[in-house]
Amino acid sequence: MPLQAQVTYDSLNSSSKALQFKGTNSGDLSLHFSPESVPVAGYWHGNAGITLFVPTFPLKEGHVYYLKKDDKLVRRISLPVVRHSPPRVVRIYPDVDTIPANLLKIYVLFDQPMATGHAGDQIRLIDLNTGKEEPEAILQLEQELWSYSNDTLTLWFDPGRIKRDLIPNEELGNPLTEGKEYLLEVYPGWPGQNGTPTIATTSRKFYVTEADRTRPSTDDWQVTPPVVGTTGALFLRFPEAMDMGAVTSSLRLTCEDTEVPYRLEWLQGDKGLLMHPERPWQEGGCKLHIDAKAEDLAGNNLNRLFDQDVEEATGKQEEYVIEFEIAAEGE
């Protein structure tokens, strides 16, 4: 049977183009960038007469690759050029207009995986009172902090300038000044992993209030249970805006001691979120487990303040739990 090839996407790594072949055996195949080059790095997987090659790095659109069988050239494969939509910024966290002077992190969320190494050129923080850029406020890291899916970038304000009694704080002061207004701008030209750049400027304006040095408490968190038998969302509400990244990674939900998979949706203002279940809710007792590392916007977690030594922590738990019931309608 002649080889047939088509371009697909690996379901586990949508940024890597994959090649799918029918009617062949993966055991003696290799893919090459040129007829004499070494094989392209990746893995072959065969099942039910279909062979899938998933490269370690994305294949190059528009390039001709060479397929060999038993080290003999059997065909040329020309990859098509795919039109990609320009990436865009879909949200900037914190999603609020007012921030504490000791704000610790900002998250920039894109709608697709992005190329790394561009944050220093594409992001600016401007003091609107002077019109000048504040290049030293955001910590410049040699390795940018991206999510596993490469669509969320974490920006840190210099912790050394935020923590009181440290030399950077005493010499340079806090990165943000109470009473001032700042503008964070993400400029166009930031390439996605597919090479297509952003085409629009995205910005968020912040007004700075006094520093927040109060430890958050789950005693003040409110859970609104969903309706049994539905896939309606569980509503979790906070009395203050919380750190999106820290809280997202700190939550776990169980019902009747069974793990409940869910999808999170943060609400505007960062004072609440929705937990959408993968399956309908069942009647019974549930627990929302919160790791003590959950933080507010200033990096204060459930055990201690950000600029407090670990041994001085006022909370000692590793996990906090909110219990609630999902009852049948009418109960």
Backbone torsions as a table, in degrees:
resi	resn	phi	psi	omega
1	MET	NA	130.5	-179.6
2	PRO	-66.8	151.3	179.0
3	LEU	-72.8	137.3	174.7
4	GLN	-123.2	132.3	-178.4
5	ALA	-124.9	142.6	173.4
6	GLN	-143.6	150.7	179.8
7	VAL	-82.6	129.7	176.5
8	THR	-130.9	-174.2	174.0
9	TYR	-125.7	135.0	175.9
10	ASP	-68.3	127.3	-176.2
11	SER	-64.3	-21.2	-179.3
12	LEU	-93.2	-9.8	-177.6
13	ASN	-151.6	81.6	-171.8
14	SER	-67.4	-13.2	179.2
15	SER	-84.9	-9.0	-179.9
16	SER	-104.7	116.1	173.4
17	LYS	-60.8	141.9	177.0
18	ALA	-125.1	158.6	176.2
19	LEU	-114.3	134.6	179.4
20	GLN	-116.4	131.2	-179.7
21	PHE	-121.6	147.2	176.8
22	LYS	-114.8	143.2	173.2
23	GLY	72.0	40.3	177.8
24	THR	-150.1	172.3	-177.3
25	ASN	-112.5	130.1	-175.5
26	SER	-74.8	-16.8	-171.6
27	GLY	-62.3	-25.9	-175.8
28	ASP	-124.1	23.9	-179.8
29	LEU	-103.1	150.8	172.5
30	SER	-149.3	147.5	-179.8
31	LEU	-113.1	138.6	-173.5
32	HIS	-131.1	144.9	177.9
33	PHE	-71.0	-33.0	175.3
34	SER	-142.1	164.7	-176.2
35	PRO	-56.5	-30.1	-175.2
36	GLU	-106.8	1.3	-176.1
37	SER	-79.5	165.6	175.5
38	VAL	-69.1	159.5	-179.6
39	PRO	-60.5	146.5	174.7
40	VAL	-66.7	134.4	-179.4
41	ALA	-68.7	137.7	179.5
42	GLY	162.7	-172.4	178.5
43	TYR	-129.3	150.3	179.2
44	TRP	-106.3	140.6	178.6
45	HIS	-138.7	122.9	-179.3
46	GLY	-116.9	140.0	179.0
47	ASN	-162.3	130.2	174.8
48	ALA	53.7	43.4	176.2
49	GLY	79.5	3.5	179.1
50	ILE	-119.4	130.8	179.3
51	THR	-114.1	132.7	179.8
52	LEU	-117.7	128.7	173.6
53	PHE	-109.1	119.8	179.0
54	VAL	-111.5	114.0	-177.1
55	PRO	-74.7	153.0	175.7
56	THR	-65.6	-37.4	176.2
57	PHE	-121.9	152.0	-177.5
58	PRO	-55.6	140.0	175.5
59	LEU	-71.8	157.7	-175.0
60	LYS	-88.8	121.3	178.8
61	GLU	-64.0	141.5	177.9
62	GLY	81.1	-3.4	-178.5
63	HIS	-92.3	151.9	176.8
64	VAL	-97.0	121.0	177.1
65	TYR	-104.7	161.7	-175.4
66	TYR	-122.1	125.0	-179.8
67	LEU	-100.1	129.0	179.0
68	LYS	-117.5	146.0	175.5
69	LYS	-127.8	122.6	-173.6
70	ASP	55.2	37.6	177.8
71	ASP	66.7	17.3	176.6
72	LYS	-115.6	135.1	-179.0
73	LEU	-65.1	126.7	-179.8
74	VAL	-115.9	-23.7	175.1
75	ARG	-170.8	160.0	174.0
76	ARG	-101.2	141.2	-178.5
77	ILE	-125.5	115.3	179.9
78	SER	-98.0	119.1	-179.4
79	LEU	-84.7	135.3	179.9
80	PRO	-73.1	159.1	173.5
81	VAL	-92.3	122.7	-176.8
82	VAL	-100.9	135.0	176.2
83	ARG	-78.2	124.7	-178.9
84	HIS	-109.3	140.9	174.2
85	SER	-71.5	141.4	178.3
86	PRO	-60.9	138.6	176.2
87	PRO	-67.4	157.8	178.3
88	ARG	-146.3	154.7	174.9
89	VAL	-79.8	124.3	-178.1
90	VAL	-100.5	-19.8	179.9
91	ARG	-166.6	146.8	173.0
92	ILE	-122.3	125.3	176.8
93	TYR	-107.4	141.9	4.6
94	PRO	-70.2	142.5	-177.5
95	ASP	-91.3	55.4	-177.0
96	VAL	-136.8	163.4	179.0
97	ASP	-94.7	-21.0	-177.4
98	THR	-119.9	129.6	-177.6
99	ILE	-128.6	154.5	175.9
100	PRO	-74.6	154.7	-178.8
101	ALA	-62.6	-23.3	179.3
102	ASN	-102.7	33.6	173.6
103	LEU	-53.4	134.7	-174.5
104	LEU	-99.4	-39.0	-172.1
105	LYS	-140.4	153.2	169.9
106	ILE	-128.7	139.7	177.5
107	TYR	-115.4	133.5	175.9
108	VAL	-113.6	117.1	-175.5
109	LEU	-106.4	125.1	178.4
110	PHE	-103.7	165.9	-178.6
111	ASP	-90.9	3.4	178.1
112	GLN	-160.6	164.5	179.8
113	PRO	-61.5	139.0	-175.5
114	MET	-114.1	156.9	173.1
115	ALA	-73.6	144.7	-178.2
116	THR	-94.5	166.8	176.7
117	GLY	87.5	14.5	-176.1
118	HIS	-116.7	-4.6	-173.9
119	ALA	-59.8	-39.7	-178.7
120	GLY	-62.0	-29.1	-179.1
121	ASP	-94.1	-23.2	-170.5
122	GLN	-104.2	-10.3	-176.4
123	ILE	-120.8	133.8	178.3
124	ARG	-132.8	140.5	171.7
125	LEU	-112.5	121.3	-173.4
126	ILE	-116.1	131.2	173.1
127	ASP	-79.6	109.7	-175.2
128	LEU	-72.9	-14.5	176.9
129	ASN	-75.3	-29.7	179.7
130	THR	-112.7	-18.1	-176.5
131	GLY	78.8	5.9	-176.5
132	LYS	-98.9	150.9	176.3
133	GLU	-74.7	148.5	177.0
134	GLU	-112.4	77.4	-172.9
135	PRO	-69.2	-22.6	-176.3
136	GLU	-93.3	-6.2	-176.0
137	ALA	-69.5	-44.8	-179.9
138	ILE	-88.4	132.3	-176.6
139	LEU	-64.8	127.4	178.7
140	GLN	-91.1	108.7	-176.9
141	LEU	-102.1	142.1	177.3
142	GLU	-65.3	-36.1	178.2
143	GLN	-113.3	113.2	179.4
144	GLU	-63.1	151.4	-176.6
145	LEU	-100.4	98.8	-179.0
146	TRP	-110.6	152.3	173.4
147	SER	-68.5	166.1	-179.1
148	TYR	-56.8	-36.0	-178.9
149	SER	-85.3	1.1	177.3
150	ASN	60.0	29.2	177.6
151	ASP	-116.3	-2.0	179.6
152	THR	-131.4	121.7	-179.4
153	LEU	-104.7	132.9	176.6
154	THR	-102.3	126.4	176.7
155	LEU	-110.7	129.6	179.9
156	TRP	-105.7	135.7	164.1
157	PHE	-79.0	148.6	-172.2
158	ASP	-58.7	109.4	-179.2
159	PRO	-60.3	-31.6	179.5
160	GLY	-64.8	-26.5	178.0
161	ARG	-88.8	-16.7	-179.9
162	ILE	-88.5	-39.4	-178.2
163	LYS	-71.8	123.4	179.4
164	ARG	-66.5	151.6	177.3
165	ASP	75.9	1.1	173.3
166	LEU	-90.5	153.0	-176.1
167	ILE	-59.0	-46.0	178.7
168	PRO	-58.5	-35.9	178.4
169	ASN	-67.2	-42.4	-177.7
170	GLU	-71.6	-34.1	-176.4
171	GLU	-87.6	-37.7	-173.9
172	LEU	-108.0	-19.3	-178.0
173	GLY	80.4	177.4	-179.0
174	ASN	-67.2	145.1	179.1
175	PRO	-60.6	-34.4	179.7
176	LEU	-112.6	145.2	-177.5
177	THR	-110.0	127.2	179.3
178	GLU	-57.9	136.0	179.1
179	GLY	91.5	-7.2	179.3
180	LYS	-98.1	163.5	177.4
181	GLU	-116.1	137.6	-178.7
182	TYR	-127.1	154.3	177.5
183	LEU	-124.7	121.4	173.3
184	LEU	-96.6	124.0	-179.4
185	GLU	-121.1	134.1	173.3
186	VAL	-109.9	113.0	-171.3
187	TYR	-84.7	155.5	177.3
188	PRO	-68.3	162.2	179.1
189	GLY	101.5	1.6	178.9
190	TRP	-78.8	116.2	-176.1
191	PRO	-77.3	141.9	169.7
192	GLY	-78.6	174.9	178.7
193	GLN	-64.4	-21.6	178.2
194	ASN	-86.6	1.0	176.7
195	GLY	95.6	-16.8	179.9
196	THR	-77.6	129.0	-176.5
197	PRO	-89.2	161.3	171.6
198	THR	-67.2	153.2	-177.2
199	ILE	-121.4	-2.5	-176.8
200	ALA	-128.4	151.7	172.7
201	THR	-86.9	133.7	175.9
202	THR	-117.4	137.0	-177.4
203	SER	-140.6	158.0	173.5
204	ARG	-142.1	133.3	-179.4
205	LYS	-100.6	136.2	-180.0
206	PHE	-125.2	138.4	169.6
207	TYR	-106.2	132.6	-173.3
208	VAL	-96.7	125.8	175.8
209	THR	-107.5	-172.3	-177.5
210	GLU	-61.3	157.3	179.9
211	ALA	-63.8	145.5	178.5
212	ASP	-99.8	112.4	177.5
213	ARG	-127.3	50.5	176.3
214	THR	-123.5	129.1	-179.1
215	ARG	-73.2	128.5	177.2
216	PRO	-67.6	156.6	-178.9
217	SER	-137.4	132.8	177.7
218	THR	-69.6	-11.0	175.3
219	ASP	-62.9	-23.7	-178.0
220	ASP	-97.2	0.1	178.9
221	TRP	-85.0	142.9	-177.7
222	GLN	-119.8	131.6	177.3
223	VAL	-110.1	126.6	172.7
224	THR	-105.1	107.8	-175.3
225	PRO	-65.7	150.1	177.0
226	PRO	-80.8	-179.9	180.0
227	VAL	-93.8	131.5	-179.0
228	VAL	-59.3	142.5	178.5
229	GLY	83.6	-2.8	179.8
230	THR	-114.3	172.6	172.9
231	THR	-108.3	26.1	176.1
232	GLY	-63.4	155.6	-174.1
233	ALA	-81.3	146.3	168.7
234	LEU	-82.5	134.3	-176.1
235	PHE	-105.9	120.4	177.0
236	LEU	-112.6	123.3	-175.4
237	ARG	-118.6	139.0	178.1
238	PHE	-112.5	152.5	177.0
239	PRO	-78.0	-13.0	179.1
240	GLU	-141.6	163.0	176.1
241	ALA	-65.6	137.2	-178.2
242	MET	-114.9	162.6	178.5
243	ASP	-73.3	115.6	-174.7
244	MET	-56.7	-49.5	-175.7
245	GLY	-66.8	-45.8	-177.2
246	ALA	-65.2	-41.1	-179.2
247	VAL	-72.1	-42.6	-179.6
248	THR	-55.6	-43.4	-177.4
249	SER	-80.6	-4.3	-175.4
250	SER	-102.5	-7.7	-172.5
251	LEU	-95.7	144.5	173.4
252	ARG	-148.3	139.4	-175.1
253	LEU	-124.0	130.8	175.5
254	THR	-130.2	145.6	173.5
255	CYS	-130.8	126.1	-175.4
256	GLU	51.9	43.0	176.5
257	ASP	64.7	16.6	177.5
258	THR	-113.3	132.8	179.9
259	GLU	-61.1	134.1	179.4
260	VAL	-109.6	112.1	175.9
261	PRO	-73.3	144.2	-175.9
262	TYR	-152.2	168.1	173.3
263	ARG	-119.4	131.8	-178.2
264	LEU	-91.5	142.4	173.8
265	GLU	-132.7	112.5	179.7
266	TRP	-80.8	137.7	-179.8
267	LEU	-90.8	155.2	-179.0
268	GLN	-58.7	136.2	-178.6
269	GLY	96.9	-9.4	175.4
270	ASP	58.7	22.2	177.3
271	LYS	-102.7	9.3	179.4
272	GLY	-171.3	161.7	177.7
273	LEU	-148.9	160.4	177.8
274	LEU	-112.7	136.9	177.1
275	MET	-110.6	105.6	-178.2
276	HIS	-90.8	118.7	-177.8
277	PRO	-78.7	156.4	175.9
278	GLU	-80.3	-21.5	-179.3
279	ARG	-132.3	159.5	178.8
280	PRO	-58.8	146.5	178.8
281	TRP	-68.2	142.7	176.3
282	GLN	-108.7	152.0	179.0
283	GLU	-66.0	139.7	177.2
284	GLY	145.2	-176.1	-178.8
285	GLY	-85.8	139.4	-179.4
286	CYS	-127.9	157.9	177.8
287	LYS	-134.4	131.8	172.1
288	LEU	-100.5	112.9	-178.4
289	HIS	-93.1	128.4	-178.6
290	ILE	-123.6	117.2	176.7
291	ASP	-64.2	142.7	-177.5
292	ALA	-62.7	-13.1	-179.8
293	LYS	-78.7	-3.6	176.2
294	ALA	-58.2	132.8	-171.8
295	GLU	-123.9	158.2	166.9
296	ASP	-89.0	-172.7	-174.7
297	LEU	-64.6	-23.4	-178.0
298	ALA	-93.7	7.0	178.9
299	GLY	82.8	6.7	175.7
300	ASN	-75.9	122.7	-179.1
301	ASN	-100.1	-174.0	-173.0
302	LEU	-70.8	-14.7	-179.9
303	ASN	-104.1	-31.4	-174.0
304	ARG	-157.7	164.0	174.7
305	LEU	-75.2	155.0	-176.9
306	PHE	-60.4	-42.3	-177.2
307	ASP	-97.2	27.5	177.4
308	GLN	-108.5	139.6	178.1
309	ASP	-64.9	148.9	-177.7
310	VAL	-56.7	-41.6	-176.8
311	GLU	-68.5	-14.4	179.2
312	GLU	-97.3	6.2	-178.0
313	ALA	-58.1	137.5	180.0
314	THR	-89.2	-16.3	175.1
315	GLY	-114.2	142.7	-174.4
316	LYS	-120.9	0.4	-176.1
317	GLN	-78.4	148.9	173.0
318	GLU	-86.1	-26.9	-176.9
319	GLU	-144.7	142.9	174.7
320	TYR	-114.4	148.1	-174.4
321	VAL	-131.1	132.9	171.8
322	ILE	-111.6	120.2	-179.1
323	GLU	-100.3	143.1	178.2
324	PHE	-155.6	165.5	-178.0
325	GLU	-113.9	140.8	170.1
326	ILE	-106.3	107.8	-173.8
327	ALA	-104.8	157.2	176.0
328	ALA	-66.3	151.2	-179.7
329	GLU	-57.4	137.0	178.9
330	GLY	94.5	-14.3	179.7
331	GLU	-88.4	NA	NA
